[in-house]
Structure formats: C-alpha cells, structure tokens
Amino acid sequence: MQSFFIAVTAPDGIWRYEGGGVGLATSGSGDVLAGIITRLAARGTQPVTAAIWGVFLHGQAGSHLAQKVGPLGFLAREISDCIPKLMIEPR
C-alpha cells in the first residue's frame, strides 16, 4: 500500500497530514478542499490554521468515505456532506 500525504507550508512552519486515501483523487475534490478552507477563513480562522484544519477535515472525510463506500468510487459532493459531522465529533 502506498503512503500519501499533503503538506501545508507557511513562513512559520510545515505541517504534514497523512491520510485521506486515493479516493480523494476524484474530480472536484480539490474544489471541495478549497471551499472548506475558504469557509473556515470566512468564519474568522487565521489563513494558516484554516488551511491546516481544511486539509485535516478533507482527509478525514476521505477516510470516512473509504470505509463506508470503498477506497474508490465516491464523489466530491459526498466529501462536503461529511464535514459538519466531523467538525463536531470529539477526537
């Protein structure tokens, strides 16, 4: 199994997220990620924090869908549907 990660870089650091899976390589997934980050920023989150949380939420949604649907075959719009629940789940 291959390992995937995404890095968020800023002048004050580099953050690495490992997870999500290959199912996130679907048409529109990057647009969903951009939307998550934008929504967090619009709520007053600092840009770097919004990017870090956006990547985390996007990846966790991908992991959730991979367990529910399978590693491939889910749609970008299904990623967005997972985000509100992930934001309230305790970690």
C-alpha positions as CSV (number, residue, x, y, z in Angstrom):
1,M,0.0,0.0,0.0
2,Q,1.3,3.4,-1.0
3,S,1.6,6.2,1.5
4,F,0.2,9.6,0.7
5,F,0.5,12.9,2.5
6,I,-0.2,16.6,2.0
7,A,1.9,19.4,3.4
8,V,0.8,22.8,4.4
9,T,3.7,25.3,4.3
10,A,3.9,28.8,5.7
11,P,6.8,31.0,6.8
12,D,6.4,29.8,10.4
13,G,6.3,26.1,9.8
14,I,5.4,23.0,7.8
15,W,2.5,20.7,8.7
16,R,2.1,17.2,7.2
17,Y,-1.1,15.3,7.1
18,E,-1.0,11.6,6.2
19,G,-4.4,10.1,5.4
20,G,-7.4,10.5,3.3
21,G,-6.5,7.9,0.6
22,V,-6.6,7.6,-3.1
23,G,-10.4,8.2,-3.3
24,L,-9.8,11.9,-2.9
25,A,-8.2,11.9,-6.3
26,T,-11.6,12.5,-7.9
27,S,-12.9,15.3,-10.0
28,G,-13.9,18.3,-7.9
29,S,-12.1,17.1,-4.7
30,G,-9.6,20.0,-4.8
31,D,-12.5,22.4,-5.2
32,V,-14.1,20.9,-2.1
33,L,-10.8,21.4,-0.2
34,A,-10.6,25.0,-1.3
35,G,-14.2,25.5,-0.2
36,I,-13.6,24.0,3.2
37,I,-10.5,26.3,3.7
38,T,-12.4,29.3,2.5
39,R,-15.4,28.7,4.8
40,L,-13.1,28.3,7.8
41,A,-11.3,31.6,6.9
42,A,-14.6,33.3,6.4
43,R,-15.6,32.4,9.9
44,G,-12.5,34.2,11.2
45,T,-9.9,31.5,11.3
46,Q,-6.4,32.6,10.5
47,P,-5.4,31.6,7.0
48,V,-2.7,29.0,8.0
49,T,-5.0,27.5,10.6
50,A,-7.8,27.3,8.1
51,A,-5.5,25.5,5.7
52,I,-4.4,23.0,8.3
53,W,-7.9,22.3,9.5
54,G,-9.2,22.2,6.0
55,V,-6.6,19.6,4.9
56,F,-7.4,17.6,8.1
57,L,-11.2,17.7,7.6
58,H,-10.9,16.9,3.9
59,G,-8.6,13.9,4.6
60,Q,-10.8,12.6,7.4
61,A,-13.9,12.8,5.2
62,G,-12.0,10.8,2.6
63,S,-11.1,8.2,5.2
64,H,-14.7,8.0,6.4
65,L,-16.0,7.6,2.8
66,A,-13.3,5.0,2.1
67,Q,-14.6,2.9,5.0
68,K,-18.3,3.5,4.1
69,V,-18.1,3.2,0.3
70,G,-14.7,1.8,-0.5
71,P,-11.4,3.3,-1.4
72,L,-12.6,4.5,-4.8
73,G,-15.9,5.5,-6.2
74,F,-17.2,8.3,-4.1
75,L,-18.0,11.7,-5.4
76,A,-16.6,15.1,-4.5
77,R,-20.0,16.2,-3.3
78,E,-20.1,13.4,-0.8
79,I,-16.9,14.8,0.8
80,S,-18.7,18.0,1.7
81,D,-21.6,16.1,3.3
82,C,-19.1,14.6,5.9
83,I,-17.6,17.9,7.0
84,P,-20.3,19.2,9.5
85,K,-20.3,15.9,11.4
86,L,-16.5,15.8,11.5
87,M,-16.4,19.3,13.0
88,I,-18.5,18.2,16.0
89,E,-17.0,14.8,16.6
90,P,-14.8,14.5,19.7
91,R,-11.2,13.4,18.9
